[in-house]
Amino acid sequence: MALKIVSGIQTRPQKVVIYGVEGIGKSTLASQFPAPLFIDVEGGTSQLDVPRIANVNSWPILMQTVEEVANTDAICQTLVLDTADWAERLCVEYVCQKLHVTGIEDVGYGKGYTYLQEEFSKLLDLCSNCVKRGKNVVILAHAKMRKFEQPDEMGAYDRWELKLSKQCAPITKEWADMVLFLNYKTIVTTTKDGKNKASGNKRIIHTVHQACWDAKNRHGLPEELPLEWGEELARIFPGQEPSSVYRAAETFDATVQQKMTN
């Protein structure tokens, strides 16, 4: 078999995970990505003027919806899953129903979480299919704080993580090209008498891993960005602008629901 060797930078749609504290503006930032279409599992986009697929209230419907988006041309340039932790809830319910148990831990010996990880990875595979078909995928998630202890050091500290199970969080981070952590940064000013004073909070995007949070990017982004759609993010998606895809998205929800009932 002849080997096909290519070189140079290759551009393709992006796989992005955005997580942050409650109410900081995850959905608002995602709405500024090129021509977004939201799968509103959480029901948190009612105040945003965006195309959305509502009533995704079961794991099979969610999987079917993502598959349909992947296979539908010109439906959007960016698929937004809002949010991963609510999607994981649907996955847990599905696994429990499939195994005929009332709770994921009832399976015993951690097997329930193994089934959960296997099923959740299927969703990530479908999201990857969207990327292969030319669509960016943005997965939103809430953040949780956990006490973390380094095995080779004394003491412990708090760090922010994806609000997902220990089985689903790692595979979600590995799947992504970019993991962006949204948080508030306290602005400290010095008064005339030399005392430090916290004058307010600034919303920022962390793009690089630190001890207190997970983040990464492959585009040489600054470690911190203002929480807005600026030039640094826009350059990652050259030539992509919202246009007629909004009109194409209007009939998509009804199409998916009809297929699920047939």
C-alpha positions in Angstrom: 0.0 0.0 0.0 1.4 3.4 -1.0 1.7 5.9 1.9 0.1 9.3 1.3 2.3 11.8 3.1 1.2 15.5 3.4 2.8 18.4 5.1 2.0 21.9 6.1 -0.7 23.4 8.3 -4.2 22.0 7.7 -7.3 24.0 8.7 -10.5 22.3 9.7 -13.5 23.0 11.9 -12.8 23.2 15.6 -13.8 21.0 18.6 -14.2 23.4 21.5 -15.2 22.9 25.2 -16.3 26.0 27.1 -16.9 25.7 30.8 -17.3 28.2 33.6 -19.1 29.3 36.7 -22.8 29.8 36.8 -24.2 32.7 34.8 -20.9 34.0 33.5 -21.9 34.0 29.9 -21.0 30.6 28.4 -24.1 30.5 26.1 -23.6 34.2 25.1 -20.0 33.5 24.0 -21.1 30.4 22.1 -23.8 32.5 20.3 -21.1 34.6 18.8 -19.4 31.7 17.1 -19.9 31.4 13.3 -23.6 30.6 12.5 -24.4 28.7 15.6 -27.2 26.1 16.1 -28.0 25.3 19.7 -29.1 21.9 21.0 -30.7 23.3 24.1 -30.7 20.4 26.5 -30.6 22.6 29.6 -33.2 25.1 28.3 -30.9 28.1 29.1 -31.0 30.0 25.8 -34.4 31.5 26.1 -32.9 35.0 26.5 -30.7 34.7 23.4 -31.8 35.3 19.8 -30.4 32.2 18.4 -31.6 29.2 16.4 -32.1 26.2 18.7 -33.4 22.7 18.8 -35.6 22.4 21.8 -37.3 19.5 23.6 -34.3 17.3 23.4 -35.3 15.4 26.6 -33.9 11.9 26.1 -30.6 10.4 25.2 -31.8 8.7 22.0 -33.3 12.0 20.8 -30.0 13.8 21.6 -28.0 11.2 19.7 -30.4 11.3 16.7 -30.3 15.1 16.7 -26.5 15.3 16.5 -26.5 12.7 13.8 -29.0 14.6 11.8 -27.0 17.9 12.1 -23.9 16.1 10.9 -25.7 14.8 7.9 -27.5 18.0 7.0 -25.6 20.4 4.8 -25.9 24.2 5.3 -27.8 23.8 8.6 -25.1 25.7 10.6 -21.4 26.4 10.8 -21.2 25.7 14.5 -23.2 23.1 16.5 -23.5 24.1 20.2 -24.4 21.5 22.9 -25.8 23.3 25.9 -24.7 21.7 28.2 -22.6 18.6 28.6 -23.5 18.0 32.3 -27.2 18.0 31.4 -26.5 15.7 28.5 -24.7 13.4 30.9 -27.9 13.3 33.0 -29.8 12.0 30.0 -27.1 9.5 29.4 -27.3 8.2 33.1 -31.1 7.9 32.8 -30.7 5.9 29.5 -28.0 3.6 31.0 -30.1 2.9 34.1 -33.2 2.1 32.0 -31.1 -0.2 29.8 -29.7 -2.0 32.8 -33.0 -2.0 34.7 -31.6 -0.3 37.7 -32.8 2.8 39.6 -29.3 4.4 40.0 -26.0 4.2 38.2 -24.2 2.9 41.3 -26.7 0.0 41.7 -24.8 -1.9 39.0 -22.0 -2.5 41.4 -18.2 -2.5 41.2 -18.2 0.7 39.2 -19.6 -1.1 36.1 -22.4 1.5 35.8 -19.8 4.3 35.3 -18.0 2.1 32.7 -21.2 1.8 30.7 -21.8 5.5 31.1 -18.3 6.4 29.7 -18.8 4.0 26.8 -22.2 5.6 25.9 -21.0 9.2 26.4 -18.1 8.5 24.1 -20.6 7.7 21.3 -21.9 11.2 21.6 -18.4 12.6 21.2 -17.9 10.4 18.1 -21.1 11.9 16.6 -19.7 15.4 17.4 -16.5 14.4 15.6 -18.6 13.4 12.6 -20.0 16.9 12.5 -16.4 18.2 12.4 -15.6 15.9 9.5 -18.7 17.3 7.7 -17.4 20.8 8.0 -19.1 22.1 11.2 -17.5 23.4 14.3 -18.7 21.9 17.6 -18.9 23.8 20.8 -19.7 21.8 24.0 -20.7 24.0 27.0 -20.4 22.8 30.6 -20.7 24.1 34.1 -17.7 24.2 36.4 -17.2 22.7 39.8 -14.6 23.2 42.4 -12.8 20.1 43.9 -10.1 19.8 46.5 -7.0 18.5 44.8 -4.0 16.9 46.4 -0.7 16.4 44.6 0.7 12.9 45.5 4.3 14.1 45.7 3.6 17.4 47.6 2.4 18.6 50.9 -1.0 20.2 51.3 -4.0 20.5 49.0 -5.7 23.3 47.0 -9.0 24.0 45.2 -9.2 23.6 41.5 -11.9 24.1 38.9 -13.0 21.2 36.8 -15.8 20.2 34.3 -19.0 19.4 36.1 -19.0 15.9 34.8 -18.3 12.4 36.2 -14.7 11.3 36.6 -15.3 9.0 33.7 -16.8 11.5 31.2 -14.7 14.6 32.0 -11.3 13.2 30.8 -12.6 11.9 27.5 -14.4 15.2 26.8 -11.2 17.2 27.5 -9.1 14.9 25.3 -11.7 15.2 22.5 -11.4 18.9 22.3 -9.0 21.1 20.3 -9.6 23.9 22.8 -10.7 23.9 26.4 -11.7 27.4 27.5 -12.3 28.2 31.2 -14.5 31.3 31.9 -14.2 33.0 35.3 -14.1 36.3 37.1 -10.8 38.1 37.8 -10.8 40.4 40.8 -9.2 43.8 39.9 -7.1 45.1 42.8 -6.3 48.8 43.1 -4.1 50.7 45.6 -5.6 53.6 47.5 -3.8 56.8 48.4 -3.0 55.4 51.9 -1.3 52.4 50.3 -4.0 49.8 51.0 -5.2 47.3 48.4 -8.9 47.5 47.4 -10.9 45.1 45.3 -12.7 47.4 42.8 -14.7 44.8 40.9 -14.6 41.7 38.8 -13.6 41.3 35.2 -14.9 38.4 33.1 -12.0 36.6 31.4 -11.3 33.5 29.3 -8.4 31.3 30.5 -6.8 29.4 27.5 -3.9 27.6 29.1 -3.7 25.0 31.8 -2.9 26.1 35.3 -2.8 24.3 38.7 -6.3 25.7 39.6 -8.1 24.9 36.3 -8.0 22.9 33.1 -7.6 24.8 29.8 -5.8 24.3 26.5 -5.5 25.6 23.0 -3.4 24.8 19.9 -3.5 28.3 18.3 -1.0 30.2 20.4 -3.7 32.2 22.2 -2.8 34.6 25.1 -3.2 33.0 28.5 -6.0 35.4 29.2 -8.6 36.9 26.9 -11.5 39.3 27.7 -14.8 37.4 27.7 -15.9 38.5 24.2 -15.7 37.5 20.6 -12.5 39.4 19.7 -9.8 39.2 17.0 -7.9 36.3 18.8 -10.9 34.0 18.6 -12.1 35.2 15.2 -8.8 34.4 13.5 -9.3 30.7 14.3 -12.4 30.7 12.2 -11.4 32.6 9.0 -14.1 33.4 6.4 -17.0 32.0 8.5 -19.9 34.3 8.8 -23.6 33.8 9.8 -26.0 34.2 6.8 -28.7 32.0 5.3 -27.9 29.1 7.7 -30.2 30.8 10.2 -33.1 30.3 7.8 -32.1 26.7 7.1 -32.2 26.0 10.8 -35.8 27.0 11.2 -37.3 23.8 9.9 -34.7 21.4 11.3 -36.3 20.9 14.7 -39.6 19.7 13.2 -37.7 17.4 10.8 -35.8 15.7 13.7 -38.9 15.3 15.8 -40.9 13.8 12.9 -38.1 11.2 12.3 -38.1 10.2 16.0 -41.8 9.5 16.0 -41.8 7.5 12.7 
